[in-house]
């Protein structure tokens, strides 16, 4: 099973134990749709693309037959539609009287374009697959909802990391389609500086590996240098330094923890072409100039221990102020938070979500 990007970086090493653990993945219903004649922003086209998505709960309809309780969950880079259907996320949100109680909410969680069982380079086209970006990914989500899921409005979008950025793209591209937005763990500025650099490290690591062969490698494990760079970069980018210091207080502990984590990653490496495309897809992202057009209520949550989106970078408070109904929350760093992956643990921000939903019912 492929190791997921920051969403699961340290859950393999550290875990919060929920009070109970439901098997949300097993409970979810899987759907697949073919979207015909898909045109990418590059001008490239495919006769069709596949989108896979998972649903939980029951759709409610108004007198005109329209679904009124749909919530879209959007995973992070390298994840899939089941990434957020884990106990650490679902046990805090999906149960009775919880913020996304399945008795009242219809959850839709897609494998986004380039991920999971949706269309991606490793399906066969390899490096000839169209170079999709976040606009393409959001368009695929929109078409999936309207052409397959019979959803023509959303009560809420909750997006983590890449999905967080998709939330801002949704707000500007399809204004009002989602009544509320909850972006978790991202910024609303161009992907540049260290953020782009760490992505480029991973891209270059694979593309410059002698075994890459222009994307026509025989086995991902053959790209030993690229895989090592990928694993080490993700460990650094996804870590919480406070927790690592607590759990690896000596040099020996730190080295052992690093080597053990790298070994787990490299035992099941991600597909290089898929990974290159996933990390490059953010290249055109920059919602900052149009944030004022996002008029729906927004709850934007970052964490202070996030290597990728450190506090103050881009002045998120000022960016949030450009949106008429936005609230920015910074989760304090502790030895219990999960670095960039704090977004996957609602225990740290569920109260903020509940208050937001109460203010904008």
ZAMARGU-4260 file (C-alpha; in steps of 0.2 Angstrom, whole numbers, plus 5000, padded with zeros to 4 digits):
<rodrens>
0) 5000/5000/5000 | 5007/5017/4995 | 5013/5028/5009 | 5003/5044/5008 | 5010/5061/5009
5) 5010/5073/5024 | 4993/5067/5029 | 5000/5051/5035 | 5018/5055/5037 | 5019/5052/5056
10) 5003/5042/5059 | 5014/5027/5056 | 5026/5033/5070 | 5015/5041/5082 | 4996/5039/5084
15) 4982/5047/5094 | 4971/5033/5101 | 4952/5038/5098 | 4940/5034/5112 | 4932/5021/5099
20) 4937/5016/5082 | 4924/5014/5068 | 4928/5006/5052 | 4923/5021/5041 | 4932/5015/5026
25) 4922/4998/5026 | 4906/5008/5029 | 4909/5019/5014 | 4901/5016/4997 | 4913/5017/4982
30) 4907/5025/4966 | 4916/5027/4949 | 4912/5039/4935 | 4919/5042/4917 | 4920/5060/4913
35) 4920/5062/4894 | 4930/5074/4883 | 4941/5081/4897 | 4951/5096/4892 | 4966/5102/4903
40) 4971/5119/4906 | 4987/5115/4896 | 4976/5112/4881 | 4979/5094/4881 | 4964/5082/4880
45) 4958/5065/4885 | 4943/5056/4878 | 4938/5053/4896 | 4945/5052/4914 | 4939/5042/4928
50) 4934/5049/4945 | 4932/5037/4960 | 4923/5043/4976 | 4917/5037/4992 | 4901/5041/5001
55) 4895/5040/5019 | 4877/5044/5026 | 4861/5047/5016 | 4857/5061/5004 | 4842/5072/5009
60) 4832/5080/4996 | 4821/5096/4995 | 4804/5096/4987 | 4813/5099/4970 | 4823/5083/4972
65) 4840/5092/4975 | 4852/5085/4988 | 4853/5097/5002 | 4866/5089/5015 | 4881/5085/5004
70) 4899/5088/5012 | 4914/5087/5001 | 4930/5080/5009 | 4946/5084/5000 | 4962/5075/5004
75) 4980/5080/5003 | 4994/5077/4990 | 4997/5059/4988 | 4982/5054/4997 | 4965/5047/4991
80) 4947/5047/4995 | 4949/5035/5010 | 4963/5046/5018 | 4950/5055/5029 | 4939/5040/5033
85) 4951/5035/5046 | 4946/5034/5065 | 4957/5049/5070 | 4946/5059/5058 | 4929/5051/5057
90) 4927/5046/5076 | 4929/5065/5080 | 4916/5071/5067 | 4904/5058/5060 | 4896/5051/5075
95) 4880/5056/5084 | 4879/5074/5089 | 4896/5077/5081 | 4899/5091/5069 | 4897/5080/5053
100) 4884/5068/5061 | 4880/5055/5047 | 4862/5056/5052 | 4862/5073/5045 | 4876/5074/5033
105) 4880/5066/5016 | 4899/5064/5015 | 4908/5063/4998 | 4926/5060/4998 | 4934/5058/4980
110) 4951/5050/4974 | 4956/5066/4966 | 4963/5067/4948 | 4980/5059/4949 | 4977/5050/4965
115) 4970/5033/4971 | 4959/5024/4958 | 4955/5040/4948 | 4965/5043/4932 | 4983/5046/4934
120) 5000/5043/4925 | 5003/5026/4931 | 4987/5019/4923 | 4997/5018/4907 | 5002/5035/4899
125) 5016/5038/4912 | 5025/5054/4908 | 5013/5057/4893 | 4998/5060/4904 | 4992/5078/4903
130) 5000/5090/4915 | 4985/5093/4926 | 4985/5107/4939 | 4973/5112/4953 | 4961/5120/4942
135) 4959/5104/4932 | 4957/5094/4948 | 4943/5105/4954 | 4934/5105/4938 | 4935/5086/4939
140) 4927/5087/4956 | 4914/5098/4950 | 4910/5087/4935 | 4910/5072/4946 | 4897/5080/4958
145) 4886/5086/4945 | 4887/5072/4932 | 4887/5057/4943 | 4883/5061/4962 | 4868/5072/4957
150) 4875/5086/4969 | 4872/5103/4963 | 4876/5112/4979 | 4886/5108/4994 | 4883/5113/5012
155) 4902/5112/5016 | 4919/5109/5009 | 4932/5103/5021 | 4949/5102/5012 | 4966/5096/5020
160) 4983/5102/5013 | 4981/5101/4994 | 4962/5099/4998 | 4964/5115/5008 | 4970/5124/4993
165) 4957/5116/4982 | 4944/5124/4994 | 4950/5142/4989 | 4950/5137/4971 | 4932/5131/4973
170) 4927/5148/4981 | 4934/5158/4967 | 4929/5146/4952 | 4912/5141/4958 | 4906/5155/4970
175) 4892/5150/4981 | 4892/5131/4975 | 4898/5127/4993 | 4889/5137/5006 | 4903/5136/5018
180) 4922/5132/5016 | 4934/5125/5029 | 4952/5125/5022 | 4964/5116/5034 | 4983/5117/5033
185) 4988/5128/5018 | 4991/5146/5012 | 4982/5157/5000 | 4997/5163/4991 | 5007/5157/4976
190) 5017/5141/4980 | 5035/5148/4980 | 5049/5150/4992 | 5053/5134/5003 | 5036/5127/4999
195) 5040/5125/4980 | 5058/5121/4984 | 5054/5105/4994 | 5042/5100/4980 | 5055/5103/4968
200) 5067/5092/4978 | 5056/5078/4976 | 5052/5081/4958 | 5071/5083/4954 | 5075/5068/4965
205) 5065/5056/4954 | 5068/5064/4937 | 5087/5065/4939 | 5088/5047/4945 | 5097/5037/4932
210) 5083/5024/4933 | 5070/5036/4929 | 5072/5034/4910 | 5061/5048/4905 | 5047/5041/4915
215) 5048/5023/4908 | 5056/5015/4923 | 5052/4996/4926 | 5049/4997/4945 | 5048/5012/4957
220) 5060/5003/4969 | 5074/5004/4955 | 5074/5023/4958 | 5084/5021/4974 | 5091/5039/4975
225) 5074/5047/4970 | 5065/5036/4983 | 5077/5041/4997 | 5075/5059/4993 | 5056/5058/4993
230) 5056/5049/5009 | 5068/5060/5018 | 5060/5076/5012 | 5043/5071/5017 | 5049/5066/5035
235) 5056/5084/5037 | 5041/5093/5029 | 5028/5083/5039 | 5036/5083/5056 | 5032/5092/5072
240) 5049/5097/5080 | 5042/5098/5098 | 5035/5080/5097 | 5051/5073/5088 | 5061/5081/5102
245) 5050/5073/5115 | 5050/5056/5107 | 5068/5056/5101 | 5078/5065/5115 | 5095/5058/5111
250) 5105/5057/5095 | 5104/5039/5095 | 5085/5039/5097 | 5083/5052/5083 | 5094/5042/5071
255) 5085/5026/5075 | 5068/5034/5072 | 5073/5042/5056 | 5080/5026/5049 | 5065/5016/5054
260) 5053/5028/5046 | 5063/5029/5030 | 5063/5010/5029 | 5044/5010/5031 | 5043/5022/5017
265) 5055/5014/5005 | 5048/4997/5007 | 5032/5003/4998 | 5037/5018/4988 | 5025/5029/4978
270) 5025/5029/4960 | 5037/5042/4954 | 5027/5048/4939 | 5011/5050/4950 | 5021/5058/4963
275) 5030/5071/4951 | 5013/5076/4944 | 5005/5077/4962 | 5019/5089/4968 | 5019/5099/4952
280) 5000/5102/4951 | 5002/5117/4963 | 5012/5126/4950 | 4998/5138/4945 | 4990/5140/4962
285) 4988/5158/4968 | 4971/5163/4975 | 4977/5179/4983 | 4972/5192/4970 | 4954/5186/4970
290) 4951/5182/4988 | 4938/5196/4990 | 4927/5186/4978 | 4924/5172/4991 | 4909/5179/5000
295) 4903/5163/5009 | 4908/5159/5027 | 4926/5153/5028 | 4935/5144/5043 | 4953/5143/5039
300) 4964/5133/5051 | 4983/5131/5051 | 4994/5124/5065 | 5009/5133/5072 | 5020/5118/5070
305) 5018/5117/5051 | 5034/5116/5042 | 5025/5119/5025 | 5014/5134/5031 | 5024/5142/5046
310) 5015/5155/5056 | 5015/5172/5048 | 5021/5167/5031 | 5010/5177/5018 | 5001/5185/5033
315) 4986/5174/5033 | 4977/5185/5045 | 4977/5199/5032 | 4973/5187/5018 | 4958/5181/5028
320) 4952/5199/5031 | 4951/5201/5012 | 4936/5188/5012 | 4920/5196/5019 | 4916/5181/5031
325) 4932/5173/5035 | 4939/5167/5051 | 4958/5162/5053 | 4963/5151/5067 | 4981/5145/5072
330) 4982/5129/5082 | 4996/5131/5095 | 5011/5119/5093 | 5012/5106/5107 | 5021/5089/5109
335) 5004/5082/5104 | 5000/5091/5088 | 5005/5083/5072 | 5015/5096/5062 | 5007/5098/5045
340) 4997/5083/5048 | 4987/5091/5062 | 4974/5094/5049 | 4970/5075/5050 | 4966/5076/5069
345) 4950/5086/5073 | 4953/5084/5091 | 4964/5099/5089 | 4951/5110/5080 | 4934/5102/5082
350) 4928/5115/5094 | 4932/5129/5081 | 4922/5119/5068 | 4907/5116/5079 | 4907/5135/5083
355) 4908/5140/5065 | 4894/5128/5060 | 4883/5135/5074 | 4887/5153/5068 | 4883/5149/5050
360) 4869/5135/5052
</rodrens>
